[in-house]
Amino acid sequence: MHSTLIVARMSPESGADVAGLFADFDRTEMPHRMGTRRRQLFAYRGLYFHLQDFEADNGGALIERAKDDTRFVRISDDLKPYIEAYDPATWRSPADAMATRFYSWEA
């Protein structure tokens, strides 16, 4: 399984709204189209963490193909009032907000 972790900023009171947007999105076939097996959202002191697990290491390529889908564009636009780039000066795409894994362990 391949995972990505996006880090951004979010006010703590926005959690329910963001969760609702993703709940609606995840009820469509979009997660399957992107190879998403699991999505988890976390908040900590004004930070937003979006952990997404994929069936295979090609999740990035599948997302690239899906990002022109109107549902993908819509959720990206709908999240804008709630999610702010961690570093707006350097943000150009979600790839600029992805954490780098430096350790992993599995049983």
Gaussian input, Z-matrix of N, CA and C with variables (Angstrom, degrees):
# hf/3-21g

backbone

0 1
 N
 C     1     B1
 C     2     B2     1     A1
 N     3     B3     2     A2     1     D1
 C     4     B4     3     A3     2     D2
 C     5     B5     4     A4     3     D3
 N     6     B6     5     A5     4     D4
 C     7     B7     6     A6     5     D5
 C     8     B8     7     A7     6     D6
 N     9     B9     8     A8     7     D7
 C    10    B10     9     A9     8     D8
 C    11    B11    10    A10     9     D9
 N    12    B12    11    A11    10    D10
 C    13    B13    12    A12    11    D11
 C    14    B14    13    A13    12    D12
 N    15    B15    14    A14    13    D13
 C    16    B16    15    A15    14    D14
 C    17    B17    16    A16    15    D15
 N    18    B18    17    A17    16    D16
 C    19    B19    18    A18    17    D17
 C    20    B20    19    A19    18    D18
 N    21    B21    20    A20    19    D19
 C    22    B22    21    A21    20    D20
 C    23    B23    22    A22    21    D21
 N    24    B24    23    A23    22    D22
 C    25    B25    24    A24    23    D23
 C    26    B26    25    A25    24    D24
 N    27    B27    26    A26    25    D25
 C    28    B28    27    A27    26    D26
 C    29    B29    28    A28    27    D27
 N    30    B30    29    A29    28    D28
 C    31    B31    30    A30    29    D29
 C    32    B32    31    A31    30    D30
 N    33    B33    32    A32    31    D31
 C    34    B34    33    A33    32    D32
 C    35    B35    34    A34    33    D33
 N    36    B36    35    A35    34    D34
 C    37    B37    36    A36    35    D35
 C    38    B38    37    A37    36    D36
 N    39    B39    38    A38    37    D37
 C    40    B40    39    A39    38    D38
 C    41    B41    40    A40    39    D39
 N    42    B42    41    A41    40    D40
 C    43    B43    42    A42    41    D41
 C    44    B44    43    A43    42    D42
 N    45    B45    44    A44    43    D43
 C    46    B46    45    A45    44    D44
 C    47    B47    46    A46    45    D45
 N    48    B48    47    A47    46    D46
 C    49    B49    48    A48    47    D47
 C    50    B50    49    A49    48    D48
 N    51    B51    50    A50    49    D49
 C    52    B52    51    A51    50    D50
 C    53    B53    52    A52    51    D51
 N    54    B54    53    A53    52    D52
 C    55    B55    54    A54    53    D53
 C    56    B56    55    A55    54    D54
 N    57    B57    56    A56    55    D55
 C    58    B58    57    A57    56    D56
 C    59    B59    58    A58    57    D57
 N    60    B60    59    A59    58    D58
 C    61    B61    60    A60    59    D59
 C    62    B62    61    A61    60    D60
 N    63    B63    62    A62    61    D61
 C    64    B64    63    A63    62    D62
 C    65    B65    64    A64    63    D63
 N    66    B66    65    A65    64    D64
 C    67    B67    66    A66    65    D65
 C    68    B68    67    A67    66    D66
 N    69    B69    68    A68    67    D67
 C    70    B70    69    A69    68    D68
 C    71    B71    70    A70    69    D69
 N    72    B72    71    A71    70    D70
 C    73    B73    72    A72    71    D71
 C    74    B74    73    A73    72    D72
 N    75    B75    74    A74    73    D73
 C    76    B76    75    A75    74    D74
 C    77    B77    76    A76    75    D75
 N    78    B78    77    A77    76    D76
 C    79    B79    78    A78    77    D77
 C    80    B80    79    A79    78    D78
 N    81    B81    80    A80    79    D79
 C    82    B82    81    A81    80    D80
 C    83    B83    82    A82    81    D81
 N    84    B84    83    A83    82    D82
 C    85    B85    84    A84    83    D83
 C    86    B86    85    A85    84    D84
 N    87    B87    86    A86    85    D85
 C    88    B88    87    A87    86    D86
 C    89    B89    88    A88    87    D87
 N    90    B90    89    A89    88    D88
 C    91    B91    90    A90    89    D89
 C    92    B92    91    A91    90    D90
 N    93    B93    92    A92    91    D91
 C    94    B94    93    A93    92    D92
 C    95    B95    94    A94    93    D93
 N    96    B96    95    A95    94    D94
 C    97    B97    96    A96    95    D95
 C    98    B98    97    A97    96    D96
 N    99    B99    98    A98    97    D97
 C   100   B100    99    A99    98    D98
 C   101   B101   100   A100    99    D99
 N   102   B102   101   A101   100   D100
 C   103   B103   102   A102   101   D101
 C   104   B104   103   A103   102   D102
 N   105   B105   104   A104   103   D103
 C   106   B106   105   A105   104   D104
 C   107   B107   106   A106   105   D105
 N   108   B108   107   A107   106   D106
 C   109   B109   108   A108   107   D107
 C   110   B110   109   A109   108   D108
 N   111   B111   110   A110   109   D109
 C   112   B112   111   A111   110   D110
 C   113   B113   112   A112   111   D111
 N   114   B114   113   A113   112   D112
 C   115   B115   114   A114   113   D113
 C   116   B116   115   A115   114   D114
 N   117   B117   116   A116   115   D115
 C   118   B118   117   A117   116   D116
 C   119   B119   118   A118   117   D117
 N   120   B120   119   A119   118   D118
 C   121   B121   120   A120   119   D119
 C   122   B122   121   A121   120   D120
 N   123   B123   122   A122   121   D121
 C   124   B124   123   A123   122   D122
 C   125   B125   124   A124   123   D123
 N   126   B126   125   A125   124   D124
 C   127   B127   126   A126   125   D125
 C   128   B128   127   A127   126   D126
 N   129   B129   128   A128   127   D127
 C   130   B130   129   A129   128   D128
 C   131   B131   130   A130   129   D129
 N   132   B132   131   A131   130   D130
 C   133   B133   132   A132   131   D131
 C   134   B134   133   A133   132   D132
 N   135   B135   134   A134   133   D133
 C   136   B136   135   A135   134   D134
 C   137   B137   136   A136   135   D135
 N   138   B138   137   A137   136   D136
 C   139   B139   138   A138   137   D137
 C   140   B140   139   A139   138   D138
 N   141   B141   140   A140   139   D139
 C   142   B142   141   A141   140   D140
 C   143   B143   142   A142   141   D141
 N   144   B144   143   A143   142   D142
 C   145   B145   144   A144   143   D143
 C   146   B146   145   A145   144   D144
 N   147   B147   146   A146   145   D145
 C   148   B148   147   A147   146   D146
 C   149   B149   148   A148   147   D147
 N   150   B150   149   A149   148   D148
 C   151   B151   150   A150   149   D149
 C   152   B152   151   A151   150   D150
 N   153   B153   152   A152   151   D151
 C   154   B154   153   A153   152   D152
 C   155   B155   154   A154   153   D153
 N   156   B156   155   A155   154   D154
 C   157   B157   156   A156   155   D155
 C   158   B158   157   A157   156   D156
 N   159   B159   158   A158   157   D157
 C   160   B160   159   A159   158   D158
 C   161   B161   160   A160   159   D159
 N   162   B162   161   A161   160   D160
 C   163   B163   162   A162   161   D161
 C   164   B164   163   A163   162   D162
 N   165   B165   164   A164   163   D163
 C   166   B166   165   A165   164   D164
 C   167   B167   166   A166   165   D165
 N   168   B168   167   A167   166   D166
 C   169   B169   168   A168   167   D167
 C   170   B170   169   A169   168   D168
 N   171   B171   170   A170   169   D169
 C   172   B172   171   A171   170   D170
 C   173   B173   172   A172   171   D171
 N   174   B174   173   A173   172   D172
 C   175   B175   174   A174   173   D173
 C   176   B176   175   A175   174   D174
 N   177   B177   176   A176   175   D175
 C   178   B178   177   A177   176   D176
 C   179   B179   178   A178   177   D177
 N   180   B180   179   A179   178   D178
 C   181   B181   180   A180   179   D179
 C   182   B182   181   A181   180   D180
 N   183   B183   182   A182   181   D181
 C   184   B184   183   A183   182   D182
 C   185   B185   184   A184   183   D183
 N   186   B186   185   A185   184   D184
 C   187   B187   186   A186   185   D185
 C   188   B188   187   A187   186   D186
 N   189   B189   188   A188   187   D187
 C   190   B190   189   A189   188   D188
 C   191   B191   190   A190   189   D189
 N   192   B192   191   A191   190   D190
 C   193   B193   192   A192   191   D191
 C   194   B194   193   A193   192   D192
 N   195   B195   194   A194   193   D193
 C   196   B196   195   A195   194   D194
 C   197   B197   196   A196   195   D195
 N   198   B198   197   A197   196   D196
 C   199   B199   198   A198   197   D197
 C   200   B200   199   A199   198   D198
 N   201   B201   200   A200   199   D199
 C   202   B202   201   A201   200   D200
 C   203   B203   202   A202   201   D201
 N   204   B204   203   A203   202   D202
 C   205   B205   204   A204   203   D203
 C   206   B206   205   A205   204   D204
 N   207   B207   206   A206   205   D205
 C   208   B208   207   A207   206   D206
 C   209   B209   208   A208   207   D207
 N   210   B210   209   A209   208   D208
 C   211   B211   210   A210   209   D209
 C   212   B212   211   A211   210   D210
 N   213   B213   212   A212   211   D211
 C   214   B214   213   A213   212   D212
 C   215   B215   214   A214   213   D213
 N   216   B216   215   A215   214   D214
 C   217   B217   216   A216   215   D215
 C   218   B218   217   A217   216   D216
 N   219   B219   218   A218   217   D217
 C   220   B220   219   A219   218   D218
 C   221   B221   220   A220   219   D219
 N   222   B222   221   A221   220   D220
 C   223   B223   222   A222   221   D221
 C   224   B224   223   A223   222   D222
 N   225   B225   224   A224   223   D223
 C   226   B226   225   A225   224   D224
 C   227   B227   226   A226   225   D225
 N   228   B228   227   A227   226   D226
 C   229   B229   228   A228   227   D227
 C   230   B230   229   A229   228   D228
 N   231   B231   230   A230   229   D229
 C   232   B232   231   A231   230   D230
 C   233   B233   232   A232   231   D231
 N   234   B234   233   A233   232   D232
 C   235   B235   234   A234   233   D233
 C   236   B236   235   A235   234   D234
 N   237   B237   236   A236   235   D235
 C   238   B238   237   A237   236   D236
 C   239   B239   238   A238   237   D237
 N   240   B240   239   A239   238   D238
 C   241   B241   240   A240   239   D239
 C   242   B242   241   A241   240   D240
 N   243   B243   242   A242   241   D241
 C   244   B244   243   A243   242   D242
 C   245   B245   244   A244   243   D243
 N   246   B246   245   A245   244   D244
 C   247   B247   246   A246   245   D245
 C   248   B248   247   A247   246   D246
 N   249   B249   248   A248   247   D247
 C   250   B250   249   A249   248   D248
 C   251   B251   250   A250   249   D249
 N   252   B252   251   A251   250   D250
 C   253   B253   252   A252   251   D251
 C   254   B254   253   A253   252   D252
 N   255   B255   254   A254   253   D253
 C   256   B256   255   A255   254   D254
 C   257   B257   256   A256   255   D255
 N   258   B258   257   A257   256   D256
 C   259   B259   258   A258   257   D257
 C   260   B260   259   A259   258   D258
 N   261   B261   260   A260   259   D259
 C   262   B262   261   A261   260   D260
 C   263   B263   262   A262   261   D261
 N   264   B264   263   A263   262   D262
 C   265   B265   264   A264   263   D263
 C   266   B266   265   A265   264   D264
 N   267   B267   266   A266   265   D265
 C   268   B268   267   A267   266   D266
 C   269   B269   268   A268   267   D267
 N   270   B270   269   A269   268   D268
 C   271   B271   270   A270   269   D269
 C   272   B272   271   A271   270   D270
 N   273   B273   272   A272   271   D271
 C   274   B274   273   A273   272   D272
 C   275   B275   274   A274   273   D273
 N   276   B276   275   A275   274   D274
 C   277   B277   276   A276   275   D275
 C   278   B278   277   A277   276   D276
 N   279   B279   278   A278   277   D277
 C   280   B280   279   A279   278   D278
 C   281   B281   280   A280   279   D279
 N   282   B282   281   A281   280   D280
 C   283   B283   282   A282   281   D281
 C   284   B284   283   A283   282   D282
 N   285   B285   284   A284   283   D283
 C   286   B286   285   A285   284   D284
 C   287   B287   286   A286   285   D285
 N   288   B288   287   A287   286   D286
 C   289   B289   288   A288   287   D287
 C   290   B290   289   A289   288   D288
 N   291   B291   290   A290   289   D289
 C   292   B292   291   A291   290   D290
 C   293   B293   292   A292   291   D291
 N   294   B294   293   A293   292   D292
 C   295   B295   294   A294   293   D293
 C   296   B296   295   A295   294   D294
 N   297   B297   296   A296   295   D295
 C   298   B298   297   A297   296   D296
 C   299   B299   298   A298   297   D297
 N   300   B300   299   A299   298   D298
 C   301   B301   300   A300   299   D299
 C   302   B302   301   A301   300   D300
 N   303   B303   302   A302   301   D301
 C   304   B304   303   A303   302   D302
 C   305   B305   304   A304   303   D303
 N   306   B306   305   A305   304   D304
 C   307   B307   306   A306   305   D305
 C   308   B308   307   A307   306   D306
 N   309   B309   308   A308   307   D307
 C   310   B310   309   A309   308   D308
 C   311   B311   310   A310   309   D309
 N   312   B312   311   A311   310   D310
 C   313   B313   312   A312   311   D311
 C   314   B314   313   A313   312   D312
 N   315   B315   314   A314   313   D313
 C   316   B316   315   A315   314   D314
 C   317   B317   316   A316   315   D315
 N   318   B318   317   A317   316   D316
 C   319   B319   318   A318   317   D317
 C   320   B320   319   A319   318   D318

   B1=1.4455
   B2=1.5252
   B3=1.3045
   B4=1.4603
   B5=1.5242
   B6=1.3113
   B7=1.4667
   B8=1.5148
   B9=1.3389
   B10=1.4625
   B11=1.5169
   B12=1.3203
   B13=1.4610
   B14=1.5129
   B15=1.3294
   B16=1.4551
   B17=1.5184
   B18=1.3299
   B19=1.4589
   B20=1.5277
   B21=1.3282
   B22=1.4650
   B23=1.5296
   B24=1.2984
   B25=1.4742
   B26=1.5260
   B27=1.3288
   B28=1.4584
   B29=1.5199
   B30=1.3232
   B31=1.4608
   B32=1.5256
   B33=1.3247
   B34=1.4674
   B35=1.5296
   B36=1.3131
   B37=1.4649
   B38=1.5271
   B39=1.3151
   B40=1.4663
   B41=1.5250
   B42=1.3068
   B43=1.4570
   B44=1.5174
   B45=1.3174
   B46=1.4715
   B47=1.5275
   B48=1.3285
   B49=1.4665
   B50=1.5270
   B51=1.3215
   B52=1.4684
   B53=1.5257
   B54=1.3222
   B55=1.4695
   B56=1.5273
   B57=1.3147
   B58=1.4644
   B59=1.5154
   B60=1.3258
   B61=1.4664
   B62=1.5203
   B63=1.3387
   B64=1.4591
   B65=1.5256
   B66=1.3112
   B67=1.4728
   B68=1.5300
   B69=1.3247
   B70=1.4663
   B71=1.5297
   B72=1.3179
   B73=1.4600
   B74=1.5238
   B75=1.3256
   B76=1.4606
   B77=1.5287
   B78=1.3277
   B79=1.4694
   B80=1.5289
   B81=1.3224
   B82=1.4629
   B83=1.5358
   B84=1.3219
   B85=1.4597
   B86=1.5271
   B87=1.3340
   B88=1.4585
   B89=1.5296
   B90=1.3370
   B91=1.4642
   B92=1.5345
   B93=1.3264
   B94=1.4658
   B95=1.5303
   B96=1.3095
   B97=1.4670
   B98=1.5307
   B99=1.3278
   B100=1.4652
   B101=1.5263
   B102=1.3330
   B103=1.4577
   B104=1.5158
   B105=1.3251
   B106=1.4693
   B107=1.5174
   B108=1.3133
   B109=1.4695
   B110=1.5228
   B111=1.3267
   B112=1.4636
   B113=1.5220
   B114=1.3320
   B115=1.4604
   B116=1.5262
   B117=1.3192
   B118=1.4521
   B119=1.5270
   B120=1.3129
   B121=1.4635
   B122=1.5205
   B123=1.3247
   B124=1.4534
   B125=1.5224
   B126=1.3170
   B127=1.4609
   B128=1.5186
   B129=1.3316
   B130=1.4587
   B131=1.5192
   B132=1.3262
   B133=1.4714
   B134=1.5278
   B135=1.3109
   B136=1.4572
   B137=1.5187
   B138=1.3340
   B139=1.4547
   B140=1.5215
   B141=1.2962
   B142=1.4569
   B143=1.5226
   B144=1.3271
   B145=1.4588
   B146=1.5238
   B147=1.3095
   B148=1.4616
   B149=1.5230
   B150=1.3318
   B151=1.4626
   B152=1.5154
   B153=1.3203
   B154=1.4518
   B155=1.5280
   B156=1.3269
   B157=1.4579
   B158=1.5223
   B159=1.3349
   B160=1.4496
   B161=1.5218
   B162=1.3236
   B163=1.4607
   B164=1.5169
   B165=1.3252
   B166=1.4612
   B167=1.5204
   B168=1.2996
   B169=1.4596
   B170=1.5261
   B171=1.3275
   B172=1.4649
   B173=1.5254
   B174=1.3391
   B175=1.4568
   B176=1.5125
   B177=1.3170
   B178=1.4540
   B179=1.5198
   B180=1.3156
   B181=1.4707
   B182=1.5189
   B183=1.3280
   B184=1.4661
   B185=1.5275
   B186=1.3258
   B187=1.4625
   B188=1.5273
   B189=1.3250
   B190=1.4700
   B191=1.5241
   B192=1.3357
   B193=1.4681
   B194=1.5193
   B195=1.3317
   B196=1.4676
   B197=1.5228
   B198=1.3163
   B199=1.4688
   B200=1.5198
   B201=1.3297
   B202=1.4654
   B203=1.5215
   B204=1.3278
   B205=1.4603
   B206=1.5271
   B207=1.3351
   B208=1.4666
   B209=1.5302
   B210=1.3354
   B211=1.4711
   B212=1.5197
   B213=1.3091
   B214=1.4615
   B215=1.5251
   B216=1.3264
   B217=1.4622
   B218=1.5254
   B219=1.3296
   B220=1.4638
   B221=1.5294
   B222=1.3463
   B223=1.4668
   B224=1.5268
   B225=1.3207
   B226=1.4699
   B227=1.5274
   B228=1.3265
   B229=1.4615
   B230=1.5246
   B231=1.3342
   B232=1.4633
   B233=1.5206
   B234=1.3264
   B235=1.4725
   B236=1.5276
   B237=1.3132
   B238=1.4648
   B239=1.5304
   B240=1.3385
   B241=1.4687
   B242=1.5355
   B243=1.3218
   B244=1.4670
   B245=1.5214
   B246=1.3243
   B247=1.4642
   B248=1.5223
   B249=1.3252
   B250=1.4606
   B251=1.5268
   B252=1.3054
   B253=1.4658
   B254=1.5233
   B255=1.3081
   B256=1.4610
   B257=1.5205
   B258=1.3232
   B259=1.4609
   B260=1.5250
   B261=1.3369
   B262=1.4686
   B263=1.5282
   B264=1.3146
   B265=1.4668
   B266=1.5226
   B267=1.3251
   B268=1.4719
   B269=1.5174
   B270=1.3400
   B271=1.4624
   B272=1.5189
   B273=1.3434
   B274=1.4604
   B275=1.5188
   B276=1.3415
   B277=1.4593
   B278=1.5237
   B279=1.3500
   B280=1.4646
   B281=1.5319
   B282=1.3189
   B283=1.4714
   B284=1.5247
   B285=1.3261
   B286=1.4666
   B287=1.5243
   B288=1.3157
   B289=1.4657
   B290=1.5252
   B291=1.3309
   B292=1.4636
   B293=1.5182
   B294=1.3173
   B295=1.4576
   B296=1.5267
   B297=1.3144
   B298=1.4561
   B299=1.5190
   B300=1.3224
   B301=1.4665
   B302=1.5277
   B303=1.3101
   B304=1.4547
   B305=1.5273
   B306=1.3437
   B307=1.4683
   B308=1.5088
   B309=1.3294
   B310=1.4518
   B311=1.5130
   B312=1.3170
   B313=1.4557
   B314=1.5181
   B315=1.3108
   B316=1.4714
   B317=1.5098
   B318=1.3072
   B319=1.4654
   B320=1.5156
   A1=108.36
   A2=116.65
   A3=123.49
   A4=108.48
   A5=117.22
   A6=121.69
   A7=110.34
   A8=114.80
   A9=120.86
   A10=107.76
   A11=115.73
   A12=121.73
   A13=107.76
   A14=115.55
   A15=121.88
   A16=107.77
   A17=115.93
   A18=122.31
   A19=107.83
   A20=115.94
   A21=121.10
   A22=108.07
   A23=115.45
   A24=121.00
   A25=108.74
   A26=115.24
   A27=121.21
   A28=108.12
   A29=117.26
   A30=118.79
   A31=108.55
   A32=117.90
   A33=121.21
   A34=114.47
   A35=117.78
   A36=119.27
   A37=113.30
   A38=118.71
   A39=122.01
   A40=113.27
   A41=118.23
   A42=121.59
   A43=114.17
   A44=117.47
   A45=120.49
   A46=111.19
   A47=117.10
   A48=120.16
   A49=111.31
   A50=116.27
   A51=120.53
   A52=109.83
   A53=117.22
   A54=120.65
   A55=110.58
   A56=117.51
   A57=121.00
   A58=112.45
   A59=117.09
   A60=120.38
   A61=111.08
   A62=116.37
   A63=118.67
   A64=112.01
   A65=117.93
   A66=119.84
   A67=109.83
   A68=116.90
   A69=120.52
   A70=110.95
   A71=117.05
   A72=122.45
   A73=111.02
   A74=116.17
   A75=120.40
   A76=113.08
   A77=117.51
   A78=120.52
   A79=111.57
   A80=117.34
   A81=121.29
   A82=108.46
   A83=116.66
   A84=119.50
   A85=111.91
   A86=117.66
   A87=120.69
   A88=113.79
   A89=120.50
   A90=117.97
   A91=112.27
   A92=115.95
   A93=119.38
   A94=110.38
   A95=116.18
   A96=121.07
   A97=111.00
   A98=117.10
   A99=121.69
   A100=112.29
   A101=117.70
   A102=120.31
   A103=113.72
   A104=116.99
   A105=121.47
   A106=110.31
   A107=116.28
   A108=121.73
   A109=111.29
   A110=116.06
   A111=119.24
   A112=108.76
   A113=115.02
   A114=122.15
   A115=106.92
   A116=116.13
   A117=121.12
   A118=108.27
   A119=115.39
   A120=121.47
   A121=108.59
   A122=115.93
   A123=121.87
   A124=109.13
   A125=115.74
   A126=121.66
   A127=108.42
   A128=115.08
   A129=120.67
   A130=108.92
   A131=116.13
   A132=122.81
   A133=113.35
   A134=115.50
   A135=120.33
   A136=114.96
   A137=116.52
   A138=119.83
   A139=109.57
   A140=115.84
   A141=125.18
   A142=107.46
   A143=115.98
   A144=121.84
   A145=108.26
   A146=116.18
   A147=122.74
   A148=107.07
   A149=115.58
   A150=121.62
   A151=108.37
   A152=115.70
   A153=120.68
   A154=108.32
   A155=115.83
   A156=122.40
   A157=109.01
   A158=115.24
   A159=122.29
   A160=110.51
   A161=115.42
   A162=121.52
   A163=111.46
   A164=116.79
   A165=121.07
   A166=109.25
   A167=116.01
   A168=122.24
   A169=113.15
   A170=117.39
   A171=120.45
   A172=112.27
   A173=118.05
   A174=121.27
   A175=113.17
   A176=116.93
   A177=119.99
   A178=112.35
   A179=116.65
   A180=120.69
   A181=110.75
   A182=117.12
   A183=120.22
   A184=111.02
   A185=117.19
   A186=120.50
   A187=109.86
   A188=117.25
   A189=120.34
   A190=110.95
   A191=116.95
   A192=120.38
   A193=111.66
   A194=117.25
   A195=120.89
   A196=112.99
   A197=118.56
   A198=119.78
   A199=114.35
   A200=118.56
   A201=121.08
   A202=112.20
   A203=117.20
   A204=121.70
   A205=108.66
   A206=117.00
   A207=120.46
   A208=112.29
   A209=117.76
   A210=119.75
   A211=111.27
   A212=117.37
   A213=121.68
   A214=109.89
   A215=115.93
   A216=121.16
   A217=110.00
   A218=117.01
   A219=121.37
   A220=111.58
   A221=118.23
   A222=118.25
   A223=110.24
   A224=117.07
   A225=119.60
   A226=110.31
   A227=116.83
   A228=120.79
   A229=111.60
   A230=117.08
   A231=121.16
   A232=112.61
   A233=117.21
   A234=121.24
   A235=112.82
   A236=118.37
   A237=121.70
   A238=114.32
   A239=119.92
   A240=117.74
   A241=113.67
   A242=117.16
   A243=121.54
   A244=114.41
   A245=117.09
   A246=121.99
   A247=108.96
   A248=115.44
   A249=121.56
   A250=108.53
   A251=116.39
   A252=120.41
   A253=110.13
   A254=116.28
   A255=120.73
   A256=109.70
   A257=116.48
   A258=121.90
   A259=108.19
   A260=117.03
   A261=119.74
   A262=114.26
   A263=117.51
   A264=120.13
   A265=112.35
   A266=117.63
   A267=119.96
   A268=113.38
   A269=118.34
   A270=120.91
   A271=111.40
   A272=115.51
   A273=122.26
   A274=111.04
   A275=116.32
   A276=121.34
   A277=107.74
   A278=117.96
   A279=119.46
   A280=113.40
   A281=117.22
   A282=119.74
   A283=111.37
   A284=117.29
   A285=121.10
   A286=112.20
   A287=117.25
   A288=121.32
   A289=111.98
   A290=117.34
   A291=120.19
   A292=110.90
   A293=113.61
   A294=119.91
   A295=109.15
   A296=115.50
   A297=121.61
   A298=109.44
   A299=116.43
   A300=120.22
   A301=108.52
   A302=115.84
   A303=118.87
   A304=112.46
   A305=117.12
   A306=120.99
   A307=107.98
   A308=116.01
   A309=121.12
   A310=108.58
   A311=117.31
   A312=123.54
   A313=108.74
   A314=117.68
   A315=122.67
   A316=109.52
   A317=115.47
   A318=120.46
   A319=109.84
   D1=141.84
   D2=178.46
   D3=-110.51
   D4=140.72
   D5=-179.29
   D6=-126.50
   D7=148.81
   D8=169.53
   D9=-128.06
   D10=149.89
   D11=178.41
   D12=-130.62
   D13=116.02
   D14=177.23
   D15=-99.04
   D16=133.83
   D17=179.55
   D18=-116.06
   D19=130.84
   D20=179.31
   D21=-149.26
   D22=-169.15
   D23=178.02
   D24=-114.03
   D25=142.94
   D26=179.64
   D27=-154.79
   D28=135.68
   D29=175.85
   D30=-71.35
   D31=140.28
   D32=-175.23
   D33=-55.01
   D34=-31.80
   D35=-178.00
   D36=-76.44
   D37=-3.94
   D38=-179.78
   D39=-89.07
   D40=-6.42
   D41=-174.83
   D42=-53.61
   D43=-46.25
   D44=-177.77
   D45=-64.67
   D46=-39.20
   D47=178.97
   D48=-66.08
   D49=-44.23
   D50=179.72
   D51=-65.03
   D52=-43.26
   D53=178.19
   D54=-60.13
   D55=-40.61
   D56=178.83
   D57=-63.56
   D58=-40.69
   D59=177.77
   D60=-62.71
   D61=-43.58
   D62=179.16
   D63=-71.33
   D64=-33.67
   D65=177.63
   D66=-60.93
   D67=-43.79
   D68=177.63
   D69=-64.05
   D70=-44.09
   D71=-179.82
   D72=-63.17
   D73=-42.13
   D74=-176.17
   D75=-74.72
   D76=-11.76
   D77=174.77
   D78=-81.23
   D79=-9.51
   D80=177.58
   D81=-88.94
   D82=-177.36
   D83=177.35
   D84=-84.30
   D85=1.81
   D86=-177.67
   D87=-57.72
   D88=-44.90
   D89=178.25
   D90=-57.61
   D91=-40.52
   D92=178.63
   D93=-64.39
   D94=-42.91
   D95=-180.00
   D96=-60.78
   D97=-34.22
   D98=-179.05
   D99=-89.49
   D100=-4.54
   D101=-178.72
   D102=79.51
   D103=15.86
   D104=-178.08
   D105=-74.54
   D106=127.21
   D107=175.77
   D108=-99.98
   D109=-31.95
   D110=-178.75
   D111=-155.52
   D112=143.71
   D113=175.20
   D114=-129.22
   D115=132.71
   D116=175.37
   D117=-132.40
   D118=135.57
   D119=178.83
   D120=-114.60
   D121=135.98
   D122=-179.87
   D123=-131.28
   D124=151.81
   D125=174.52
   D126=-132.47
   D127=142.35
   D128=177.01
   D129=-153.09
   D130=111.62
   D131=174.06
   D132=47.69
   D133=52.53
   D134=177.09
   D135=84.77
   D136=1.73
   D137=177.05
   D138=-105.61
   D139=150.94
   D140=-179.21
   D141=-120.50
   D142=132.16
   D143=178.84
   D144=-125.69
   D145=125.32
   D146=-177.79
   D147=-118.27
   D148=101.76
   D149=-179.73
   D150=-97.59
   D151=122.60
   D152=-178.15
   D153=-126.20
   D154=126.78
   D155=178.90
   D156=-105.56
   D157=136.67
   D158=-177.31
   D159=-116.71
   D160=155.29
   D161=178.64
   D162=-61.95
   D163=-35.86
   D164=-176.17
   D165=-143.53
   D166=176.11
   D167=-177.14
   D168=-74.73
   D169=2.64
   D170=-178.92
   D171=-97.05
   D172=18.39
   D173=-179.80
   D174=-56.15
   D175=-40.33
   D176=179.40
   D177=-61.58
   D178=-41.81
   D179=179.25
   D180=-66.82
   D181=-39.75
   D182=179.12
   D183=-66.20
   D184=-39.24
   D185=177.53
   D186=-65.12
   D187=-41.64
   D188=177.53
   D189=-56.21
   D190=-41.17
   D191=179.17
   D192=-71.12
   D193=-31.06
   D194=-176.01
   D195=-86.01
   D196=-16.00
   D197=-170.78
   D198=-68.31
   D199=-12.01
   D200=175.20
   D201=-90.57
   D202=-7.59
   D203=177.39
   D204=-64.76
   D205=138.38
   D206=-176.87
   D207=-59.04
   D208=-31.42
   D209=178.95
   D210=-69.73
   D211=-36.25
   D212=177.21
   D213=-67.86
   D214=-44.91
   D215=178.28
   D216=-61.56
   D217=-42.36
   D218=-178.37
   D219=-63.64
   D220=-47.02
   D221=-178.66
   D222=-66.60
   D223=-35.37
   D224=177.00
   D225=-61.11
   D226=-44.03
   D227=177.95
   D228=-67.96
   D229=-41.24
   D230=-178.76
   D231=-65.45
   D232=-27.29
   D233=-179.86
   D234=-80.54
   D235=-18.82
   D236=-174.90
   D237=-54.44
   D238=-38.92
   D239=178.83
   D240=-68.60
   D241=-16.32
   D242=-173.84
   D243=-108.28
   D244=-33.82
   D245=-173.73
   D246=-111.46
   D247=127.78
   D248=178.72
   D249=-118.16
   D250=142.75
   D251=178.83
   D252=-56.04
   D253=142.61
   D254=177.21
   D255=-60.83
   D256=-43.46
   D257=177.30
   D258=-130.58
   D259=90.45
   D260=-176.22
   D261=-57.11
   D262=-26.03
   D263=-178.23
   D264=-68.98
   D265=-25.56
   D266=-176.89
   D267=-113.32
   D268=-3.15
   D269=-175.13
   D270=-80.70
   D271=125.46
   D272=174.31
   D273=-124.56
   D274=-28.98
   D275=179.77
   D276=-156.57
   D277=168.82
   D278=178.39
   D279=-55.33
   D280=-27.02
   D281=178.36
   D282=-60.09
   D283=-27.97
   D284=179.43
   D285=-76.20
   D286=-6.56
   D287=-179.50
   D288=-114.91
   D289=7.53
   D290=-177.05
   D291=-85.41
   D292=130.38
   D293=176.82
   D294=-70.83
   D295=154.20
   D296=177.94
   D297=-100.44
   D298=122.03
   D299=177.63
   D300=-71.51
   D301=131.50
   D302=177.22
   D303=-123.20
   D304=1.45
   D305=174.94
   D306=-160.99
   D307=142.56
   D308=177.17
   D309=-148.78
   D310=144.19
   D311=177.18
   D312=-142.74
   D313=139.97
   D314=175.57
   D315=-135.30
   D316=146.38
   D317=177.12
   D318=-78.64

